[in-house]
């Protein structure tokens, strides 16, 4: 696409969709021309605020819009795969927010359609792009640091079905297929080694939400590195995901875009990339891959092994 402005659409103008709109404002050569969400009134407000020409409550309107080159999906998890396939079929590049799918079969469907069309299909595995994790990655690639263990805590307080803005959700979030996907993918990516063992246990199923509120996952990579992941929707305390890298030459703790060493001494990651915002860096990669006609980091193909592991863990939990 060389120097032509990339025309983008956003499906899902909730808490995370807004993060993408704020990020894209900082990316030259990209214009959001359509926004879609289920509540038309709120969607029109978002369109007016961000100067977006089309506001709709119909996903089909995005697919039919000939101006749209690329779509970012921030819709409910259960819709990601079918909508990603529909975008590719309509000739539009697509980035689905994490997870790519909530089943392995659907993840394969997205990859197959990407291979059939040759378009860019990417998933929002943001941890690959956070400056904190990029800093650690650069040390690993340079041979200066090798992971012995990753100790990860993913903690939220979500006993009612609310989003990050405190608004009622139309869908149910999932510890395994959404939140664990971040860590399963990042562990293999940073270990630079495939996951060869995976084990999971979960707590009681919530009577109303129908999901486990607590989960523990153990992973082992072919390199010998291990990962311990604890997840909870019951944690009434600091919220988010905290990564402790324990390695042969140091210990690092990553909290989103920030990084400290094992003694809580701050590490400057401001020069790692062109922004300190992981979502912006993720979106920059998506649009750069479109412009350059190449496979992006976190492509559907690259993240598929993560969903193979999640599938195996899902089967373990169902059989327990």
Buried (B, 14 or more C-beta within 10 A) or exposed (E): BEEEEBBBBBBBBBBBBBBBBEBBEEBEEBBBBBBBBBEEEBBBEBBEEBEBEBBBBEBEBBBEBEEBBBBBBBBBBBBBBBBBBBBBEBEBBBBBBBBBBBBBEBBBBBBEBBEEBEBBBBBBBBBBBBBBBBBBBEBBEEEEBBBBBBBBBBBBBBEEBBBBEEEEBEEBBBBBBBBBBBBBBBBBBBBBBEBEEBEBBBBEEBEEBEBBBBBBBBBBBEBEBBBBBBBBBEBEEEEEBBBBBBBEEBBBBBBBBBBBEEEEEEBEBEEBBEBBBBBBBBBBBBBBBBBEEEBBBBBBBBBBBBBBBBBBBBEBBEEE
